[in-house]
Amino acid sequence: MSKVYRWAAALPVTAALLLGGCGEKTPTLSEDPIEQAASCGVIAAAAERQAAGIKGDLPVAAQERIFHYPLLAGSAGPSFDAAKADAVFKRMPKLFDTVVKGKWQTLQPTCATAFPATQIKTPTLPDAKLDGLLQCYVLVDFMRKALGGQGASYAEAANKYGVLGEKLDAKLSPALAKIGVKNGDALQAKRAEGLAAAAKLGPPPAVIDACEAKFG
């Protein structure tokens, strides 16, 4: 999943800085959920690169904000659908040239409306401790795996999330066991529900900060 997304981190700064003025037409956002998420992910990648104004890999938080779009695509329902998220990851590189050749900046407000969770400034974790632990754990684990496939620049962040994930799991596993969820299909279903809910809390960097403050 994350390997096909490597292009986002490595997008040349010069390309992103030149994209805004070279389009000949105003693009529109597809109504297809996969195309829509992929297009908005591409726009987010271009915007992050433009804002950073640097060469090389994007900061971890910027990369995570881009990852939010495939995550949200897979979280449209009550349970996370990995196939949909993977489809967005794979589609983004193919859409990149088409999207950024247009006036991609004009679509930023449309993307914000289509994916309101990306605009949340201060995420609020669930009141129920079990729900909070679960959502934090699965989100951290998702980002650990995603960043782990992005190369050496993100290895430190992936390792950090591995440590945080172990801390969360040490609290989560006993709590799940108490309600009869220990392993197998029941556990996977619970995790899928948790990740879909976590995606809607807000941008992953902000959500994970809240998780660390509450449970880390």
C-alpha positions, 0 to 999 in steps of 0.5 A: 500500500505505502510503496506505491505512494512513495512519489508523494514524499519525493515530489520535486519542489520546483514542480509543485511551485510551478503547478499553479500557473500552468493550467489551461482549464479549471478542473472538476472533482469526480463524483466517484469516491475513489477518484475523488479521494485520489484527486484530493490526495494529489491536491493535498500532496501538491499543496504540502510540497508548495507550502514546505518549499523544500526539496526531498521528503516532506515532514512526517506530519505533512505525509500523514495529512496526505495519507488521510485521504486514502484512509477516509476513502476506506472509512466511508462506512462503519468499518474500514475497507482496506481495498478501497484505501489501497485503490486510492493509494494506487490511483493517486500516482496515475492521476497526478499529471492530469490533476496538477496540470489544471488549476488544482488550487481552485479545488481545495475548497471543494476537497475541504467540503468533500472531506470535512474531517481533514479540516478539524483543528482540535480532534476530540477522542471518544469519552469511553476509554475502550473506544478511545484506546481502540481508535488510537491504537489502530490509527497509530498502527496504520500510520506506522505501516504507511510510514514504514514503507516510505524510506529511511526518512520516515523510519524514526517516526515509524519506530516511534509509532511502534513504541506508542502502539505497544503502550496502547496495546498493553492497555487495550488488549486486557480491556478487549478481553474483558468484553470477550474480544481476544483474537480472530474475526471478532478482533479484526472486526473491532479493529476495522470499526475502530479505524473507520471511526478514527479516520473521522476524528481529524487529521492523523497528526492531530489525532495521534497527538491527542492519543499520546496526551491521553494514553501515551 
